[in-house]
Amino acid sequence: MQLKFEIKIGASQPQPCVVRPETKRYRSAFASYANDDRDAVLARIQGIAKGIPGIDIFFDRAALHSGDRWKKRLEEEILARDVMYLFWSDAARRSEWVEWEWRFALTQRGVDFIDPVPLVSPEVVPPPPELGDKLHFDDWMLAYMSSSRDR
């Protein structure tokens, strides 16, 4: 969900200021992830689904069937969804398919369509320059998750 505010400053006469928030609620998403991260990704998808009941998240393992023209289907799903959750990790960085998905999304839908969900700190696994220069790839929770694993 995105929340935007518009505030006008400097009116010549004092008037009551009405702040109208603009929200964008996602109804559907595309999960881009590396197969090695499947369990971590499913845990996060579970959390997203709890926070946004009814969201339709395309998860290839659950949605694709034998005989599907899978690459064409991925293209169609990326084009049809409200957002791409890019689950970023070392495995994702090395995955040719994750790269294909985010590059396709970037060229077809633009950088605002991609929402990074880091599984590791960007200090450990830097994002691709094409995305890292525009999108924040860090999450404060990662510091707590990694420190609790180290104990």
Backbone as JSON, one array per atom type, in Angstrom:
{
  "sequence": "MQLKFEIKIGASQPQPCVVRPETKRYRSAFASYANDDRDAVLARIQGIAKGIPGIDIFFDRAALHSGDRWKKRLEEEILARDVMYLFWSDAARRSEWVEWEWRFALTQRGVDFIDPVPLVSPEVVPPPPELGDKLHFDDWMLAYMSSSRDR",
  "N": [[0.84, -1.16, 0.0], [0.52, 2.23, -0.74], [0.86, 5.51, 0.56], [0.07, 8.79, 0.1], [0.46, 12.3, 0.65], [-0.78, 15.57, 0.15], [0.2, 18.77, 0.71], [-0.37, 22.15, 0.91], [1.48, 25.09, 1.18], [1.83, 28.44, 2.29], [-0.35, 30.11, 1.67], [-2.11, 33.17, 0.99], [-4.17, 34.04, 2.65], [-5.15, 32.88, 5.78], [-6.48, 29.71, 5.81], [-8.5, 26.86, 6.56], [-6.72, 23.85, 6.47], [-7.05, 21.08, 4.5], [-6.17, 17.82, 4.55], [-5.82, 15.34, 2.3], [-5.4, 12.07, 2.14], [-3.83, 9.93, -0.22], [-4.31, 6.75, -1.18], [-3.08, 3.62, -2.3], [-4.12, 0.55, -2.89], [-2.98, -2.66, -3.22], [-4.24, -5.23, -5.24], [-3.35, -7.42, -6.49], [-0.36, -9.33, -7.02], [2.95, -10.14, -8.18], [5.18, -12.63, -7.45], [8.56, -12.64, -7.44], [11.29, -14.64, -7.2], [14.07, -16.65, -6.04], [14.43, -20.14, -6.4], [15.86, -21.44, -4.34], [15.23, -19.91, -2.16], [12.66, -20.46, -1.45], [11.2, -21.31, 0.95], [11.62, -19.15, 2.76], [10.47, -17.12, 1.25], [7.81, -17.99, 1.01], [7.03, -17.74, 3.7], [7.04, -14.97, 3.98], [5.14, -14.26, 2.05], [2.92, -15.37, 3.26], [2.7, -13.62, 5.45], [2.18, -11.2, 4.09], [-0.27, -11.82, 2.92], [-1.83, -12.08, 5.22], [-1.8, -9.46, 6.13], [-2.93, -8.09, 4.02], [-5.75, -9.06, 3.32], [-7.2, -11.17, 0.88], [-5.56, -10.46, -1.23], [-4.22, -11.32, -4.35], [-1.65, -13.26, -5.03], [0.66, -14.09, -7.4], [2.31, -17.01, -7.47], [4.61, -18.98, -8.79], [4.99, -21.82, -8.42], [2.59, -22.67, -7.34], [0.75, -21.85, -9.2], [1.36, -22.54, -11.87], [0.91, -25.17, -14.25], [1.52, -28.51, -15.46], [2.35, -28.6, -18.88], [1.7, -25.96, -19.35], [2.49, -22.98, -21.12], [4.97, -21.69, -19.91], [6.77, -19.42, -19.91], [5.47, -17.5, -21.46], [3.21, -17.27, -19.9], [4.31, -16.19, -17.54], [5.07, -13.67, -18.5], [2.51, -12.63, -19.11], [1.35, -12.61, -16.56], [3.02, -10.82, -15.14], [2.47, -8.47, -16.54], [-0.2, -8.17, -15.89], [-0.47, -7.74, -13.16], [-0.61, -5.75, -10.08], [1.72, -5.1, -8.72], [5.17, -6.03, -8.44], [6.68, -8.14, -6.25], [9.89, -8.29, -5.45], [11.85, -10.59, -4.26], [14.76, -10.4, -2.75], [18.02, -11.74, -2.7], [21.14, -13.55, -2.3], [20.87, -15.85, -3.82], [18.8, -15.03, -5.51], [20.09, -12.97, -6.88], [21.88, -14.48, -8.38], [20.19, -15.94, -9.99], [19.12, -16.6, -13.21], [16.5, -16.44, -14.06], [15.12, -14.87, -12.2], [16.42, -12.49, -12.74], [15.62, -12.16, -15.41], [12.86, -11.8, -15.0], [12.69, -9.39, -13.4], [13.92, -7.6, -15.12], [12.24, -7.7, -17.38], [9.89, -6.73, -16.18], [10.77, -4.16, -15.47], [11.26, -2.95, -17.99], [8.73, -3.13, -19.16], [6.83, -2.22, -17.28], [7.99, -0.33, -15.64], [10.04, 1.24, -13.05], [8.6, 1.84, -10.73], [6.8, -0.2, -10.46], [8.09, -2.31, -9.31], [8.69, -3.72, -6.2], [10.98, -4.06, -3.83], [11.71, -6.81, -1.71], [13.77, -7.43, 0.58], [15.74, -10.22, 1.44], [18.12, -10.43, 2.57], [20.62, -8.16, 3.82], [21.4, -5.24, 1.85], [24.03, -4.62, 2.0], [25.28, -7.0, 2.15], [24.33, -8.4, -0.1], [24.33, -6.61, -2.78], [21.89, -4.68, -4.58], [20.81, -4.85, -8.06], [22.37, -2.42, -10.14], [20.62, -0.98, -11.82], [18.27, -0.94, -10.4], [18.94, -0.45, -7.74], [19.86, 2.17, -7.7], [17.56, 3.58, -7.66], [15.61, 2.44, -6.0], [15.0, 1.63, -2.58], [16.64, -0.91, -0.89], [16.89, -1.94, 1.63], [15.97, -3.08, 4.92], [14.87, -2.49, 8.13], [14.26, -4.61, 9.81], [15.85, -6.7, 9.05], [18.3, -6.47, 10.35], [17.69, -7.24, 12.95], [16.77, -9.84, 12.49], [19.05, -11.14, 11.49], [20.81, -10.84, 13.65], [19.55, -12.33, 15.63], [19.74, -14.87, 14.6], [22.42, -15.32, 14.8], [22.91, -15.92, 17.4]],
  "CA": [[0.0, 0.0, 0.0], [1.22, 3.5, -0.77], [0.1, 6.59, 1.15], [0.64, 10.06, -0.32], [-0.2, 13.48, 1.16], [-0.52, 16.83, -0.55], [0.06, 19.88, 1.65], [-0.04, 23.43, 0.29], [2.03, 26.02, 2.16], [2.06, 29.8, 1.82], [-1.56, 30.79, 1.21], [-2.12, 34.56, 1.43], [-5.12, 34.14, 3.74], [-5.22, 31.6, 6.51], [-7.68, 28.91, 5.59], [-8.3, 25.51, 7.08], [-6.0, 22.95, 5.55], [-7.61, 19.74, 4.44], [-5.2, 16.86, 4.05], [-6.49, 14.17, 1.73], [-4.41, 11.03, 1.82], [-4.07, 9.12, -1.42], [-3.83, 5.4, -0.92], [-3.16, 2.67, -3.41], [-4.16, -0.78, -2.33], [-2.7, -3.69, -4.21], [-5.17, -6.37, -5.29], [-2.64, -8.57, -7.03], [1.1, -9.19, -7.01], [3.76, -11.18, -8.8], [6.32, -12.95, -6.59], [9.78, -13.0, -8.15], [12.16, -15.19, -6.17], [14.92, -17.78, -6.42], [13.92, -21.39, -5.84], [16.55, -21.74, -3.09], [14.64, -19.09, -1.1], [11.21, -20.72, -1.45], [10.61, -21.32, 2.29], [11.63, -17.77, 3.28], [9.52, -16.34, 0.46], [6.46, -18.4, 1.41], [6.75, -17.15, 5.01], [6.73, -13.55, 3.77], [3.86, -14.2, 1.35], [1.91, -15.62, 4.28], [2.53, -12.37, 6.17], [1.53, -10.23, 3.2], [-1.68, -12.23, 2.78], [-2.51, -11.75, 6.47], [-1.92, -8.01, 6.2], [-3.8, -7.63, 2.91], [-6.63, -10.19, 3.0], [-7.77, -11.18, -0.46], [-4.59, -10.16, -2.29], [-3.94, -12.46, -5.23], [-0.22, -13.26, -5.31], [1.07, -15.13, -8.33], [3.46, -17.78, -7.02], [4.68, -19.91, -9.91], [4.84, -23.23, -8.03], [1.18, -22.95, -7.07], [-0.12, -21.41, -10.29], [1.67, -23.17, -13.15], [0.58, -26.59, -14.37], [2.24, -29.17, -16.55], [1.82, -28.25, -20.19], [1.56, -24.51, -19.51], [3.57, -22.24, -21.78], [5.32, -20.98, -18.68], [7.38, -18.1, -20.11], [4.38, -16.61, -21.9], [2.35, -17.06, -18.72], [5.01, -15.24, -16.66], [4.92, -12.34, -19.11], [1.11, -12.21, -18.93], [1.11, -12.33, -15.14], [3.73, -9.58, -14.8], [1.73, -7.36, -17.14], [-1.55, -8.06, -15.33], [-0.45, -7.53, -11.71], [-0.46, -4.38, -9.56], [3.05, -4.9, -8.17], [6.08, -7.19, -8.39], [7.51, -8.26, -5.06], [11.18, -8.86, -5.82], [12.48, -11.15, -3.07], [16.17, -10.25, -3.11], [18.99, -12.51, -1.92], [22.25, -13.98, -3.14], [20.32, -16.81, -4.8], [18.06, -14.24, -6.51], [21.09, -12.27, -7.7], [22.49, -15.45, -9.29], [19.16, -16.6, -10.79], [18.87, -15.99, -14.52], [15.06, -16.22, -14.22], [14.77, -13.69, -11.42], [16.9, -11.35, -13.53], [14.73, -12.0, -16.57], [11.57, -11.27, -14.53], [12.73, -7.98, -13.02], [14.24, -6.79, -16.32], [11.0, -7.62, -18.16], [9.0, -5.82, -15.45], [11.32, -2.81, -15.56], [11.04, -2.39, -19.33], [7.31, -3.1, -19.51], [5.99, -1.57, -16.28], [8.71, 0.76, -14.99], [10.66, 0.98, -11.76], [7.61, 1.94, -9.65], [6.07, -1.47, -10.38], [8.91, -3.27, -8.56], [8.78, -3.46, -4.77], [11.95, -5.01, -3.29], [11.53, -7.45, -0.41], [15.1, -8.0, 0.8], [15.9, -11.36, 2.34], [19.41, -10.14, 3.2], [21.0, -6.75, 3.74], [22.06, -4.85, 0.6], [25.48, -4.6, 2.24], [25.73, -8.38, 1.89], [24.01, -8.66, -1.5], [23.88, -5.36, -3.38], [20.88, -4.79, -5.64], [21.3, -4.48, -9.39], [22.48, -0.96, -10.26], [19.44, -0.4, -12.48], [17.22, -0.8, -9.41], [19.5, 0.09, -6.5], [20.0, 3.62, -7.81], [16.24, 4.19, -7.58], [14.78, 1.82, -4.96], [15.65, 1.27, -1.31], [16.68, -2.36, -0.76], [17.2, -2.33, 3.0], [14.82, -3.21, 5.81], [15.4, -2.47, 9.5], [14.04, -5.91, 10.45], [16.94, -7.61, 8.7], [19.33, -6.39, 11.39], [17.23, -8.06, 14.08], [16.7, -11.24, 12.08], [20.4, -11.72, 11.38], [21.44, -10.92, 14.97], [18.95, -13.42, 16.39], [20.26, -16.14, 14.04], [23.82, -15.47, 15.21], [22.98, -16.34, 18.82]],
  "C": [[0.89, 1.23, 0.0], [0.31, 4.56, -0.18], [0.79, 7.89, 0.78], [-0.2, 11.19, 0.25], [0.16, 14.67, 0.29], [-0.81, 17.95, 0.43], [0.5, 21.15, 0.93], [0.35, 24.4, 1.39], [2.15, 27.4, 1.53], [0.83, 30.49, 1.27], [-1.58, 32.21, 1.77], [-3.1, 34.79, 2.57], [-5.17, 32.8, 4.47], [-6.56, 30.92, 6.27], [-7.43, 27.53, 6.18], [-7.65, 24.63, 6.02], [-6.63, 21.56, 5.63], [-6.56, 18.83, 3.81], [-5.95, 15.63, 3.58], [-5.44, 13.12, 1.37], [-4.82, 10.27, 0.56], [-3.48, 7.74, -1.13], [-3.99, 4.55, -2.17], [-3.06, 1.28, -2.8], [-3.95, -1.79, -3.44], [-3.72, -4.82, -4.1], [-4.46, -7.63, -5.76], [-1.14, -8.27, -7.08], [1.73, -10.37, -7.72], [4.96, -11.4, -7.88], [7.49, -13.41, -7.45], [10.81, -13.41, -7.11], [13.02, -16.3, -6.76], [14.4, -19.03, -5.71], [14.58, -21.75, -4.51], [15.96, -20.99, -1.9], [13.16, -19.4, -0.86], [10.6, -20.67, -0.05], [10.54, -19.91, 2.89], [10.6, -16.9, 2.55], [8.08, -16.7, 0.86], [6.07, -17.81, 2.78], [6.36, -15.67, 4.85], [5.41, -13.39, 3.02], [2.71, -14.45, 2.33], [1.64, -14.34, 5.08], [1.83, -11.3, 5.35], [0.05, -10.54, 3.09], [-2.48, -11.96, 4.06], [-2.76, -10.25, 6.57], [-2.83, -7.42, 5.14], [-4.71, -8.8, 2.53], [-7.2, -10.07, 1.59], [-6.78, -10.86, -1.57], [-4.29, -11.45, -3.05], [-2.46, -12.39, -5.62], [0.1, -14.43, -6.24], [2.38, -15.74, -7.82], [3.56, -18.96, -7.98], [4.43, -21.36, -9.53], [3.39, -23.62, -7.8], [0.3, -22.71, -8.3], [0.13, -22.12, -11.63], [1.36, -24.66, -13.12], [1.36, -27.2, -15.51], [1.55, -28.86, -17.88], [1.63, -26.76, -20.41], [2.74, -23.97, -20.32], [4.06, -21.22, -20.75], [5.92, -19.6, -18.91], [6.34, -17.08, -20.56], [3.46, -16.28, -20.72], [3.01, -16.08, -17.75], [4.88, -13.82, -17.2], [3.51, -11.79, -18.87], [0.84, -11.82, -17.48], [1.8, -11.04, -14.71], [2.96, -8.37, -15.32], [0.38, -7.12, -16.46], [-1.58, -7.65, -13.86], [-0.26, -6.07, -11.33], [0.97, -4.07, -9.13], [3.86, -6.18, -8.34], [6.83, -7.11, -7.08], [8.77, -9.0, -5.48], [11.9, -9.3, -4.55], [13.97, -11.29, -3.37], [17.09, -10.97, -2.14], [20.16, -12.84, -2.84], [21.76, -14.96, -4.21], [19.54, -16.07, -5.89], [19.02, -13.51, -7.44], [21.69, -13.21, -8.74], [21.49, -16.12, -10.24], [18.93, -15.89, -12.12], [17.39, -15.67, -14.69], [14.58, -15.03, -13.4], [15.22, -12.44, -12.18], [16.0, -11.1, -14.73], [13.42, -11.35, -16.14], [11.67, -9.79, -14.19], [13.09, -7.1, -14.21], [13.0, -6.62, -17.22], [10.05, -6.63, -17.5], [9.47, -4.37, -15.58], [11.04, -2.19, -16.92], [9.56, -2.23, -19.66], [6.45, -2.26, -18.57], [6.66, -0.41, -15.55], [9.16, 0.41, -13.58], [9.64, 1.02, -10.61], [6.78, 0.67, -9.48], [6.79, -2.47, -9.48], [9.04, -2.83, -7.11], [9.74, -4.48, -4.17], [11.53, -5.52, -1.9], [12.86, -8.13, -0.11], [15.06, -9.15, 1.79], [17.22, -11.26, 3.08], [19.71, -8.65, 3.01], [21.65, -6.44, 2.38], [23.57, -4.69, 0.77], [26.08, -5.97, 1.95], [25.51, -8.73, 0.42], [23.47, -7.37, -2.11], [22.82, -5.6, -4.46], [21.49, -4.48, -7.0], [21.36, -2.95, -9.5], [21.25, -0.3, -10.87], [18.29, -0.18, -11.49], [17.72, -0.11, -8.14], [19.69, 1.59, -6.51], [18.66, 4.33, -7.59], [15.39, 3.68, -6.41], [15.6, 1.46, -3.73], [15.54, -0.23, -1.11], [16.99, -2.82, 0.66], [15.91, -2.4, 3.8], [15.36, -3.32, 7.22], [15.24, -3.82, 10.19], [15.17, -6.89, 10.16], [18.04, -7.61, 9.76], [18.95, -7.25, 12.59], [17.19, -9.54, 13.72], [18.08, -11.85, 12.03], [21.05, -11.82, 12.75], [20.83, -12.03, 15.8], [19.42, -14.78, 15.88], [21.68, -16.4, 14.52], [23.96, -15.96, 16.64], [22.9, -17.84, 18.96]]
}
